[in-house]
């Protein structure tokens, strides 16, 4: 059986198992990436100090903004069209859309990279009034084409619901090499410039790895002639996805960009450490979406709407279960978490708590925007993102000059909560599905009980200001939460999901332990 037919056969009524199998490895990769990225941030903060830490990650954010312009819509387009062509058994267009997407990513990467390279001084000095920022954005702009091709290469394979290359390249290899190279250059005393060059080097090695995996995968299609995708549909979808993704990026990171304009780099560094920590709650959303996107596309093109709805509910349900205990840790231990970056970062603890509330609502509502995107409702997301970006920038401009970091955190959390409410309502009215069921009460009650127990632990146990004590209490939070869930009992989908993940991680245990 050829690979296309294998993927076609995989689209069945057991898509919860598909999600669980992919999620096992994806969550492992995402956990590893979050851990490595957190260590990466701590290493940079400890070596460079709070000011250069803020400058580097502001430049890194601007680089990601440019990278989105050169490949983001193309990545979503691959998810959408490969899934459709798989169902149509159209080998020629599958190969054609991959090659065409790689070419588009390379061309756009060069265009946007040159633009930023030439405008680095203007951006750094005239807009942000931080001359050292030019070092970061000028050199990072050189890697824009390579980074764009890298993203599209692994997305091409992910369109077949094959998640391993995506996790290996983007979640494991690139973060790890970035950390190793950064540690080396910082120990050698090369500072901000050395750190920037080390990140470019990590992108280059990751590009080689990604292209090797893509060419190895495409060997099976070597005798298939290429045929261009349906260009009107392709550009229509990609342009919508491009606009949506760049707007969502601004929606998520405009607070940091505006802080870079209004506040000194020291406060920017403290805020970024707080936000980076809060975004750890997002790792499950990203992990499950990486599996969910191609699954939606396959189910939608197969007209298996009831299974699509069930996959959405299961994804949202597990996002909340796996995110809530870490949310509680951020709420009760913000000072200890930020102290890892250095004592000066502890002043961002209230920012962390506020930002964490926005992220838990993100998990609570599930992959609602992604569901709209992959079911031919992207026009709604276009209107949504226009409204969201105007709201978040407007609120940030109003609050940041007055309240500084706290204003940025509040603006970010409020707009995330508002966005999720609106998109969840749209999903319900357009697709007649919502992520909530009675089992949510079990999760919320377990979370509330865990919060009360944690509050009393923090109030009455000795050593509350010790990091070691916070680690012990944080582990207890996770144990108590999941203990409460088990006490309430597992439903059929939970048993199935956990059984598949357990078998994925430890095949030798399969059949020994019964849920």
N, C-alpha and C positions, 0 to 999 in steps of 0.2 A: 504494500500500500504506500503511495507517495505521501509526502508530508502534508500536502493540502488536504488530501482525503482523511488523513489521520486527525487533523484539526477539525475537519467538518464532522467526523464521527464523534469527536469529543463533546460537541454541543448537544447535551442531553438534559434530561430532567434532574440530573444530579449536580447542578452547578454550584450548590453549596460545597460539595466535595472539591470541585475545581477551585473555588475561592480558598478553601481551607488548605489544599495542597500548595497553592501558590503563596498563600499568606504565611505558611510556616517558614519558608525560606526567605520571603520578602521581609517578614518581621525580624528575622534574625539579621538580615542585612541592614535593615533600618535601625535596629537597636545598636548594631556595631557602628553604623555611621554616626548616630547621635552621640555615642560614647566617644568616638574618635574626634568628632567635631568639637565636643565639649573640652576634651583634653587639648585640642588644637588652640582653642580660644584661651584656655588657661595658660598654656605655654607662651603664647604671644603676649598676653597681658603681663606675665611675670618678667619677660625679657625686655619688652618695649616700654612698658608703663601705660598708664591709662590714656594719655594723649595720643601717642602713635597707634595704640590699639584702636581708638576711635577713628583715626584717619585711615588706617588700613581697611577696616570693615566698611567704612563709607565708600571708599574706592571699590571694594569688592561688590558692594550693593549696586553701584553704578555700572560696573562691568556686567553683572547679571542682568541689569536692565537692557544693556546693549545686546547681550546674548539672546534675550527673549525676542528682541526685534528681528534677529537673524534666523531663528529656528523654532520658536515656540509653536506657532500656528502649524508649521510643517510637521512637528512631532504629533500633534493631535490629529492632523490629517492622515498620517500613517495609521494611527489607531482606528480611525473611522473607515478608511478605504480598503485597507488590507482585510479587515474583518468582513466587509461586504464582498470583496472579490474572492475570498475564501469560500463564501457561501455560493457564489456563482461559478466556482471552479475555473476562474479566469486566470490561468497561470501567467499569460503574457502581460496583463495589466498589473499583476502583483509585482513582477520584476520591473516593469516600466515605472510604476509609482515610486519604487525604492530608489532607482537610479535618478529619476527626475528630482526627487526630494533631496538627495545628496547634492546634486548640482545647484539647486536653489539655495540650500544652506551655505554652500561654499561662496556663491556670488554675494549673497546678502551679508555674510560674515566679513568679507573683504570690504564691502562698501561701508558698513557701519564701523568696522575697525579703523579704517582710514579716517573717517569723519571724527571719531573720538581722539585719535592720535594727534591730528592737527589742531584740535580744539582743547587739548588738555590744559594748557595754561589759562585760557579764558574761563573754562569751567572751574578750575581750582581757585583762581585769584579773584575773578570778577563775580562769580556766583556764590561760592562757598567761603571766600576769603581765607583759604587755607592753602598756602603755596606748596606745602609738602604733599598735598593730595595729588598734584600733577605727576609726581613720581609713580604713584600707584596706577592711576588710570591710563597714563601714556604707555607703560610697559604691558599692562594687562590687555590693552586694546590690540596688541600684536597677536594675541592668541585667540581672538574672536573667531576667525574662520575655522581654526582647528577644533575649538570647543563646540562650535555649532555642528560640524560634521560628526563629531563624537556622539553628541546627543541624538542626532538623526540615525546614526548607525545602530545604536542599541535599541532605539524605538522601532526600527524596521523589523527586528526579530521579535520584539514584544508584541507587535501587531498580530502574531500567530499564537498569542497567549503563552509564549515561552519567556519566562521571567528571569531565568538564570543569568544571561548576559547583562541585563539591566542591573541586577543586584551586584554581580561581580565587578562590573566596571564602575558604576556610579556610586554605589553604596559602600563598597569595600576597597577596591584598588586605588581609586583616585583620592578618597579621604586619607587612606593610610600613607600613600606616597607623599601627599601634601604635608602630613604631620612629620614624617621622617625627614624630608628635605628642609622643612621649616626649622625643626630642632637643630639640625646640623648647621645651617647658616647662622642661626641666632647664637648658638654656642660659640661659633667662630667670630662673632661680633660684627656681622655685616648689616645688621639693623633693618630698617624699613625697606631699602632697595633690595637687599638680599632675600628678605621674606617674599617680596613681590616676584622676584625671579624664580624663587623656589616653587611658587605656585604655578607659574608658567611651565616649568619643567615637569611638574606633576601632570598638568594637562597634556603635555606632549607624549609622555609615556602612556597615559590613559588612552589617548587617540590611537596609538599603535596597537594596544590591546583590543580596543573596540573594533578597529578595522580588520584585524586578524579574525575575530569572532564572526564578523559579518561576512567576510569572504569565505570562511569555512562553512557558514550556513548556506550561502548562495551557490555553492558548488553543485548542490543537488538540482539547481535550475539552469545549469550551464547550457543545456541543449534547448532551452526555451527562448524563443525570440521575444525581445522587448516590444511592448506596445504602450504608447502613452496613455495615462489615465484620462478619464473624461475631464478635460481641462476646465471647462466652465464650472462644473460641480466642484472640482478640486480647488480652484482659486476662490470660489465662493465660500467654501467651508474654511479654507486656510485663512482667508482674510478676516472672516468672522472670529476664528479661533485666535488669530494674531491680536486683534483688537481686544478681545476678552482677556487674554492672558497678560498683555502689557498693562491693561487697566487693573486687573486683579493684583498684579505685582505692585503697581503704584498704590493700590488700595491697601496692600499689606505693608509696604515699606515707605510710603510717603512721609510717615511720621519721622523716620530716621533721616530722610533727605531734608525735610524742613528743619529738623533739629540741627543738622549740619549747617544750614543757612543762618539760623538765629542764635545758636549757642556755641560756646567754645568746645574744642575737641575733647576736653576732659569729661564734660557732662555727656557728650555724645558717646564716649567709650563706656561710661557707666550704664547709660540707657541701653546700648547695644548688648551688653552682657546680660541685662535683665530680660530683654526681648529674646535673645538667643536661648536663654534658659526656659522661658515660657513656651517657645516654639518646640521644645522637646515633646510637648503634648501632641504636636502635629505629626509626629513620626508615624503613628498608626494610621492616620488619615492618608498620608502619602503612601504608606505600604499597601493599604487595601485598595486605594485608587489605582495603583500600578497594576493590580490584578483586575480590578473592577472594570476599567475602561475597555479592554478588549472583550471581556465577558459581555458587557452591555452591547457592544457593537455586534457580536455574534448572535446574541439572543434577539436583538431588535431586528436584524436582517432575516432571522429565521422566523420572525413573527411569534416568538414564544414570550408573550408579554407577561403572562402570569409568573413564569420563571424569572423574568427580569425583575419584577416587583419583589419577589421573594429574595433574590440576590441582594437587592438594595436594602431591604429590611435587615437581613442577616449582617450585612456590612456595617450598617449604622449601629446595630445592637452591639457588635463586638468592638467597635470603636469606643463606645461609651464604657463598656466593661473594663477594657484594658487601659483607658485613659484616666478614669476617675481616681484610682489610688495615687497616681503620680500628681494629679491636680491637688489632692489633699496635702501631699508632701510639700508642694510649692507654696501652698497657703500657710502652712504651719512652720515651715523651715526656710523662709526666704533669705534670712540673713546668713545662715550657714551655707546655703548653696552659693550665694554670691561671694562669700569670703574666700572661696577657692580661687577666685581671680586676683585677690589681694584685698587688704583691709579697706582701701578707698572705695571699692565697689559695693560695700555693704550699704551705702546710702541709697542704693537703688531698690531696696527690698519692697517698698510700697508699690513701685512701678511693676515689679514682678508679680505681686498679688493681683493687681488690676489686669495686667495682660493675661494672666492665667485664666481669669474668668472668661475673657473673650474666647480663648482657645478651647475651653471645655464646652462652650456652646457650639463651637465648630464641630467637635466630636459628637455632641448630642444629636445634631441634625443630620449627620452622615454626609455622604458624597452627593448632595443634592444638585449642585451646579454641574458636576460631571455627568449626572444622569440626564439633565437637560441637554447638555452638549452632544451626547452620543445618541440622542433619540430625535434628531432633526428639529430641536427646539432651541438651537443656538441663538436665534434672533432675540429670544427673551433674555438670554444672558448678555447680549449686546446692550439692550436697554438697561438691564440691571447694573452693568458695570459703569455705564455713564452716570447713573444716579449715585452709585456707591463711591466712585472716585471724587465726584463733586462734593459729596457729603463728608468724606474723610479729610479731604484737603481743606474744605471750608472750616470744619470743626478744629482741625489742627492749627490753621492760621489764627483762629480765634483764641485757642487755649494755650498754645505753646509760648507766645510772647508774655503771657501773664503768669502761667503756672510751670513753665519749663518742662522738665521730664515728666512730671505727673500729668500735665495737660496733654502731652503726646500719648501717654499710656491710656488715659481716659478716652481720648478721641479714637484710638485704635480699637479698644475693647467695645465701645458703644457701636461703632460702625460695623464691626464683625457680628455682633449680636443682632443688629437691625438687618444686616444682609442675610443672615441665616433664616430669620423669621420670614422675610419676603420670599426667598427662593424656595423654602419648604412649602409655603402656601401655593406658589406657582406649580411646583411638582404635584401637589395634591389636586389642583384644579385642572391641570393639563393631562396628567397621567393617572389620576385617581389612585394615588398611592401616597402613604406617609410612613415614616420609619417607626412610629410608636406603637406599642402594644402593652398588654398587661405586665409583661416581664420587665418593662422599664421601672415599674414601681418597686420590684425586687431590687434592682440595681440602685435606685435612688435611696431606698430605705437602708440598704447596706452601706451606702456612702455616708448617709446622715449619722448612722450609728457609729461608724468608724470615726467620723469627725468629732463626735461627742467624746468618745474614748480618748482620742488624740488630744483634745483640749484639756482633759483632766490629767493626762500624762504630762503635758507641757506645763501645767500649772503646779503640780504637786510633786513630781519626781525631782530629785536633786540633779545638779549638773546640767541645767537646761541651756547654759551658754557654751557648753563644750561640743565641739564638732563630733567627737566620738560618740557622745550620748545621742546627738541628733541622728547619726547613722543608725544606731540601734533602734531608736524610735521610728525612723523611717521604714526600716525593715518590718517592724511590728505593724505599721499602718497597712502595708501590702498584705501581710499574713491575716490580719483581722478582716480586711475587706473581702478577700477571696474565701476566707473561712465562713463569713456570713453568707456569701453566695452559695457555697456548698451546703450549708445548713438548710437553706431554703429549698434545695434540690435543683437538679438540672433537667431542662426540658429536652425533647427529642433532638432539636437542631443543635443544642449545646453539646449533647453527647456525640452527635455525628461529627461536628466541627472539631471537637477536642480529640476524638479518636483518630481522625485523619492527620491532624497536626502532630499528635503523639507518635503515630506510625512514621510520619515524615522525618521527625527528628531522631527517633530511636526505633528503627524497624525491629530490633531484637526484642522489644517489649511488647510488640503487637500480639495480642491474644493472651498475654499474661495478666494484664490488669483490666478489669471490666468496670465500665462506668455505669 
